[in-house]
């Protein structure tokens, strides 16, 4: 019987649960106390895992968190291999999960569009407004049919 999900998807869920448990109960590094594993992306051959995480600390704590995860990488990989009985314990690569910031930005853009305002990024900068903008009457006329471009009416 065919399974509706790939094996990599099922194993990534197990890895996420086990990493969360290990960070909560086994890892004694205080830099990793407020780290939450949000997703695990596993390669089809199950050898490489991108681990997405969030931290409750601010951006100033991110370098310390990344150092803590890098130092715990070997321990976490070994424990995953022992607890999940995988043929190969995957190489772990940790990345900050920016999906929350991305979704907030998209929601803000949708609110602006719904309100009829142009999105903030679409507005020209203040220095581009003013005399540098050409008005309709200031624009050169398009060449007539049959005339080569660049040689307008004189």
DACORLIN-V180017 format. One record per backbone hydrogen bond with DSSP energy under -1.0 kcal/mol. NH is the residue of the N-H (numbers start at 1). CO is the residue of the C=O. E is the energy in kcal/mol with one decimal. If there is no record, write none. Layout:
NH:CO:E
NH:CO:E
//
This chain:
10:6:-1.7
11:7:-2.9
12:8:-2.2
13:9:-1.4
14:10:-1.5
15:11:-2.7
16:12:-2.3
17:13:-2.1
18:14:-2.5
19:15:-2.9
20:16:-2.2
21:17:-2.2
22:18:-2.7
23:19:-2.7
24:20:-1.8
25:21:-2.7
26:22:-1.8
27:22:-2.3
32:29:-1.4
33:30:-1.3
35:32:-1.2
36:54:-3.1
38:52:-2.3
39:52:-1.5
41:50:-2.8
43:48:-2.5
46:43:-2.2
49:91:-3.1
50:41:-3.0
51:93:-3.3
52:39:-2.8
53:95:-2.1
54:36:-2.6
56:34:-1.5
61:58:-1.6
65:61:-2.0
66:62:-2.7
67:63:-2.1
68:64:-2.3
69:65:-2.6
70:66:-2.2
71:67:-2.3
72:68:-1.7
76:72:-2.8
77:73:-2.5
78:74:-2.3
79:75:-2.4
80:76:-2.3
81:77:-2.1
82:78:-2.0
83:79:-2.8
84:80:-2.5
91:47:-3.2
93:49:-2.5
95:51:-2.7
97:53:-3.1
102:98:-2.1
103:99:-2.5
104:100:-2.1
105:101:-2.1
106:102:-2.3
107:103:-2.3
108:104:-2.1
109:105:-2.2
110:106:-2.4
111:107:-2.2
112:108:-2.1
113:109:-2.3
114:110:-2.5
115:111:-1.8
117:112:-1.9
128:125:-1.3
133:130:-1.5
147:144:-2.0
151:148:-1.5
//
